[in-house]
Amino acid sequence: MPFLIVLLVLLALVLIILISNIAIVPQAYVYVLERMGVYYGTWAAGFHMKVPFVDRVAKKVSLKEQVVDFKPQPVITRDNVTMQIDTVVFFQITDAKLFTYGVERPLSAIENLTATTLRNIIGEMELDHTLTSRDIINAKITAILDEATDKWGIKVNRVEVKNIIPPRDIQEAMEKQMRAERERRESILRAEGEKRSAILVAEGEKESTILRADAVREQRIREAQGEAQAIMEVQRALADSIKLLNEAAPTQQVLTLKSFEALEKVADGKATKLIVPSNMQNLAATLASAKEFITEAK
């Protein structure tokens, strides 16, 4: 009976030891395995079993891209201006063995290397160039860090300069300059707007003047056309009356009577002078003939 108990205890201990040495590596991770204190291999994602009391997981390494935001670093430009620059580094572990055994505290190493590289790059640039060349700075830092971290099993994908903070007096001068530039642009835009408005007003007045002149010209043309049409109508009526008169073959007495009617209209007018025909001595005879003609007509 005691032997059975001991056996059961031993089996339980063996089972516990086996279970405790089962390792399941999740996706996007690798485990660095040591055997008797020496690197033995790298486990990828999946089920693995350690040798009890011999194997040890030295490090669990994530293969996902990682982001590290480093605190601002003081740097000096070529024209002796001290500014604060903070960076963001995007990196990925490509070799778990080199990452585990290549450098102590890899993140601290990357931070120090970034600060040193940044000082070297900014030290060759002036302030104005630094403020307008972020892309150039990012590209240079990325290339240098990527090459330097290869021996650590790290791939630096990119480095971004997050903030460039110049001294306070320079910030104030830059703010004044930007304010002046903004006011200058506003003045230019205002002047262009006023110029455009004046041009539009002038064009409107020009078009209005042209339209008024066209209206007056059209009115005069229509008046002239109306007068010409009226004259034509009068002339046409006169021609028709003459034609009818010629077709009627009037006698001398009718013509004389018509002349007296015309003379009467002239006399009834506002003329101050009246021209009397030279043959007025035959007036009585003419009147007598006209009377006789009217009587016969009736």
C-alpha positions as CSV (number, residue, x, y, z in Angstrom):
1,M,0.0,0.0,0.0
2,P,2.7,2.6,0.8
3,F,4.4,1.6,-2.4
4,L,1.3,2.3,-4.4
5,I,1.0,5.7,-2.8
6,V,4.6,6.6,-3.6
7,L,4.0,5.4,-7.2
8,L,1.0,7.6,-7.6
9,V,2.9,10.6,-6.2
10,L,5.7,10.0,-8.6
11,L,3.3,9.7,-11.5
12,A,1.6,12.9,-10.5
13,L,5.0,14.7,-10.2
14,V,6.0,13.4,-13.7
15,L,2.7,14.6,-15.1
16,I,3.1,18.0,-13.5
17,I,6.6,18.3,-14.9
18,L,5.5,17.3,-18.4
19,I,2.6,19.7,-18.4
20,S,4.8,22.6,-17.1
21,N,7.3,22.0,-19.9
22,I,4.6,22.3,-22.6
23,A,5.0,25.6,-24.5
24,I,2.5,27.1,-27.0
25,V,4.0,30.0,-29.0
26,P,1.3,32.5,-30.1
27,Q,1.2,34.0,-33.6
28,A,3.7,36.8,-34.3
29,Y,5.9,35.7,-31.5
30,V,9.0,33.5,-31.3
31,Y,10.7,32.0,-28.2
32,V,14.5,31.8,-27.9
33,L,15.4,28.5,-26.3
34,E,18.5,27.7,-24.3
35,R,19.8,24.2,-23.4
36,M,22.1,24.0,-20.5
37,G,22.6,27.8,-20.7
38,V,23.5,27.8,-24.4
39,Y,21.4,28.9,-27.3
40,Y,19.7,25.9,-28.7
41,G,17.0,27.2,-31.1
42,T,14.1,29.5,-31.9
43,W,10.6,28.3,-31.6
44,A,8.1,29.6,-34.1
45,A,4.3,29.8,-33.4
46,G,2.8,26.5,-32.4
47,F,3.1,23.6,-29.9
48,H,6.5,22.8,-28.4
49,M,7.9,20.7,-25.6
50,K,10.9,21.4,-23.4
51,V,13.2,18.9,-21.9
52,P,12.7,19.2,-18.2
53,F,15.5,20.7,-16.1
54,V,17.6,21.1,-19.3
55,D,15.8,23.6,-21.6
56,R,14.8,27.1,-20.7
57,V,13.0,29.9,-22.7
58,A,15.5,32.7,-22.6
59,K,13.4,35.4,-24.2
60,K,9.9,35.8,-25.8
61,V,10.3,38.1,-28.8
62,S,7.4,39.9,-30.6
63,L,7.8,40.1,-34.4
64,K,5.2,42.9,-34.8
65,E,6.3,46.4,-35.7
66,Q,6.9,48.5,-32.6
67,V,6.7,52.2,-32.0
68,V,8.9,54.0,-29.5
69,D,8.5,57.7,-28.7
70,F,11.7,59.1,-27.3
71,K,11.8,62.3,-25.2
72,P,13.2,65.5,-26.6
73,Q,16.9,65.7,-27.1
74,P,18.9,69.0,-27.1
75,V,20.8,69.6,-30.4
76,I,22.8,72.5,-31.7
77,T,22.7,73.7,-35.3
78,R,25.6,74.9,-37.3
79,D,24.7,78.5,-36.5
80,N,24.9,77.8,-32.8
81,V,21.1,77.6,-32.0
82,T,20.1,75.1,-29.4
83,M,16.7,73.4,-29.9
84,Q,14.8,70.5,-28.6
85,I,13.9,67.7,-31.0
86,D,11.9,64.5,-30.1
87,T,11.6,61.5,-32.5
88,V,9.4,58.5,-33.0
89,V,11.1,55.3,-34.2
90,F,9.2,52.5,-35.9
91,F,11.2,49.2,-35.8
92,Q,10.7,45.5,-36.2
93,I,12.7,42.5,-34.9
94,T,13.9,40.3,-37.7
95,D,16.3,38.0,-35.9
96,A,15.4,36.9,-32.4
97,K,18.8,35.4,-31.6
98,L,20.7,38.6,-32.5
99,F,18.1,40.6,-30.6
100,T,18.5,38.5,-27.5
101,Y,22.3,38.2,-27.5
102,G,23.4,41.2,-29.6
103,V,22.9,44.1,-27.3
104,E,21.9,44.8,-23.7
105,R,18.7,46.8,-23.4
106,P,18.0,47.3,-27.1
107,L,15.5,50.1,-26.7
108,S,18.0,52.2,-24.7
109,A,20.6,51.5,-27.4
110,I,18.3,52.6,-30.1
111,E,17.4,55.8,-28.2
112,N,21.1,56.7,-27.6
113,L,22.0,55.9,-31.2
114,T,19.0,58.1,-32.4
115,A,20.1,61.0,-30.2
116,T,23.8,60.8,-31.5
117,T,22.7,60.5,-35.1
118,L,20.3,63.4,-34.7
119,R,23.0,65.7,-33.2
120,N,25.4,64.8,-36.1
121,I,22.8,65.6,-38.8
122,I,21.5,68.8,-37.2
123,G,25.0,70.0,-36.5
124,E,25.6,70.3,-40.2
125,M,22.5,72.3,-40.8
126,E,21.4,75.9,-40.1
127,L,18.3,76.8,-38.2
128,D,16.2,77.8,-41.2
129,H,17.3,74.6,-43.1
130,T,16.4,72.5,-40.1
131,L,12.9,73.8,-39.8
132,T,12.1,73.2,-43.4
133,S,13.9,69.9,-44.0
134,R,12.1,67.3,-41.8
135,D,11.9,64.8,-44.7
136,I,15.6,65.0,-45.3
137,I,16.3,64.5,-41.6
138,N,13.9,61.6,-41.3
139,A,15.5,59.9,-44.3
140,K,19.1,60.3,-43.0
141,I,18.3,59.1,-39.5
142,T,16.4,56.1,-40.9
143,A,19.2,55.0,-43.2
144,I,21.9,55.4,-40.4
145,L,19.8,53.6,-37.7
146,D,18.8,50.8,-40.1
147,E,22.4,50.0,-40.9
148,A,23.6,50.2,-37.3
149,T,20.9,48.0,-35.9
150,D,21.3,45.2,-38.4
151,K,23.8,43.5,-36.0
152,W,21.1,43.6,-33.3
153,G,18.5,41.8,-35.4
154,I,16.4,45.0,-35.6
155,K,15.0,46.5,-38.8
156,V,14.3,50.3,-38.5
157,N,11.4,51.0,-40.9
158,R,11.3,54.7,-40.4
159,V,12.1,57.6,-38.0
160,E,9.9,60.6,-37.7
161,V,10.9,64.0,-36.3
162,K,7.9,64.7,-34.1
163,N,8.6,68.2,-32.8
164,I,11.3,70.8,-33.4
165,I,11.3,73.4,-30.6
166,P,13.6,76.3,-31.0
167,P,14.5,78.8,-28.2
168,R,11.8,81.1,-26.9
169,D,13.3,84.3,-28.5
170,I,13.5,82.6,-31.9
171,Q,9.9,81.4,-31.5
172,E,8.7,84.9,-30.8
173,A,10.7,86.2,-33.8
174,M,9.2,83.5,-36.0
175,E,5.7,84.3,-34.8
176,K,6.2,87.9,-35.6
177,Q,7.5,87.0,-39.0
178,M,4.6,84.7,-39.7
179,R,2.1,87.4,-38.4
180,A,3.7,89.9,-40.7
181,E,3.6,87.5,-43.6
182,R,-0.1,86.7,-42.9
183,E,-0.9,90.4,-42.7
184,R,0.9,91.0,-46.0
185,R,-1.0,88.2,-47.7
186,E,-4.3,89.6,-46.3
187,S,-3.4,93.0,-47.7
188,I,-2.6,91.5,-51.1
189,L,-5.9,89.6,-51.1
190,R,-7.8,92.7,-50.0
191,A,-6.1,94.8,-52.7
192,E,-6.8,92.2,-55.3
193,G,-10.4,92.1,-54.1
194,E,-10.8,95.8,-54.3
195,K,-9.2,95.8,-57.8
196,R,-11.5,93.1,-59.0
197,S,-14.5,95.0,-57.6
198,A,-13.4,98.2,-59.3
199,I,-13.0,96.3,-62.5
200,L,-16.4,94.8,-62.2
201,V,-18.0,98.2,-61.4
202,A,-16.2,99.7,-64.4
203,E,-17.3,96.9,-66.7
204,G,-20.8,97.3,-65.4
205,E,-20.8,101.0,-66.1
206,K,-19.3,100.4,-69.5
207,E,-22.0,97.8,-70.4
208,S,-24.7,100.1,-69.0
209,T,-23.4,103.0,-71.1
210,I,-23.3,100.8,-74.2
211,L,-26.8,99.6,-73.5
212,R,-28.1,103.1,-73.0
213,A,-26.4,104.3,-76.2
214,D,-27.8,101.2,-78.1
215,A,-31.2,102.1,-76.7
216,V,-31.0,105.7,-77.8
217,R,-29.7,104.6,-81.2
218,E,-32.4,102.1,-81.6
219,Q,-35.0,104.7,-80.6
220,R,-33.7,107.2,-83.1
221,I,-33.6,104.5,-85.8
222,R,-37.2,103.6,-85.1
223,E,-38.2,107.2,-85.0
224,A,-36.5,107.8,-88.3
225,Q,-38.0,104.7,-89.8
226,G,-41.4,105.8,-88.5
227,E,-41.0,109.3,-90.0
228,A,-39.7,107.8,-93.3
229,Q,-42.7,105.4,-93.4
230,A,-45.1,108.3,-92.7
231,I,-43.5,110.4,-95.5
232,M,-43.8,107.4,-97.8
233,E,-47.4,106.9,-96.8
234,V,-48.1,110.6,-97.5
235,Q,-46.2,110.5,-100.8
236,R,-48.0,107.3,-101.7
237,A,-51.4,108.9,-100.8
238,L,-50.5,112.0,-102.8
239,A,-49.4,109.8,-105.7
240,D,-52.7,107.9,-105.5
241,S,-54.7,111.1,-105.4
242,I,-52.9,112.5,-108.4
243,K,-53.4,109.2,-110.2
244,L,-57.1,109.2,-109.5
245,L,-57.3,112.8,-110.4
246,N,-55.6,112.1,-113.7
247,E,-57.8,109.2,-114.4
248,A,-60.9,111.4,-113.8
249,A,-59.7,113.8,-116.4
250,P,-60.7,117.0,-114.5
251,T,-61.6,120.1,-116.4
252,Q,-60.0,123.5,-116.0
253,Q,-62.8,124.5,-113.8
254,V,-62.2,121.6,-111.3
255,L,-58.5,122.4,-111.2
256,T,-59.3,126.1,-110.5
257,L,-61.7,125.1,-107.7
258,K,-59.1,122.9,-106.2
259,S,-56.6,125.7,-106.2
260,F,-59.1,127.9,-104.4
261,E,-59.6,125.2,-101.8
262,A,-55.9,125.1,-101.3
263,L,-55.8,128.9,-101.1
264,E,-58.5,128.8,-98.5
265,K,-56.5,126.4,-96.3
266,V,-53.5,128.6,-96.7
267,A,-55.5,131.7,-95.7
268,D,-56.9,129.9,-92.6
269,G,-53.4,129.0,-91.4
270,K,-51.0,131.1,-89.3
271,A,-49.0,132.4,-92.2
272,T,-48.4,136.2,-92.1
273,K,-48.0,136.5,-95.8
274,L,-50.4,135.4,-98.6
275,I,-49.3,135.2,-102.2
276,V,-52.1,135.9,-104.6
277,P,-52.0,134.5,-108.2
278,S,-51.3,137.1,-110.9
279,N,-54.5,136.2,-112.9
280,M,-56.8,137.5,-110.1
281,Q,-58.4,139.8,-112.7
282,N,-60.2,136.7,-114.1
283,L,-61.5,135.9,-110.7
284,A,-65.1,136.7,-111.5
285,A,-65.1,134.7,-114.6
286,T,-63.6,131.7,-112.8
287,L,-66.1,131.9,-110.0
288,A,-68.9,132.0,-112.5
289,S,-67.6,129.0,-114.2
290,A,-67.2,127.1,-110.9
291,K,-70.8,128.0,-110.0
292,E,-72.1,126.7,-113.3
293,F,-70.0,123.5,-112.8
294,I,-71.4,122.8,-109.3
295,T,-74.9,123.4,-110.5
296,E,-74.5,120.9,-113.3
297,A,-72.9,118.4,-111.0
298,K,-75.9,118.6,-108.7
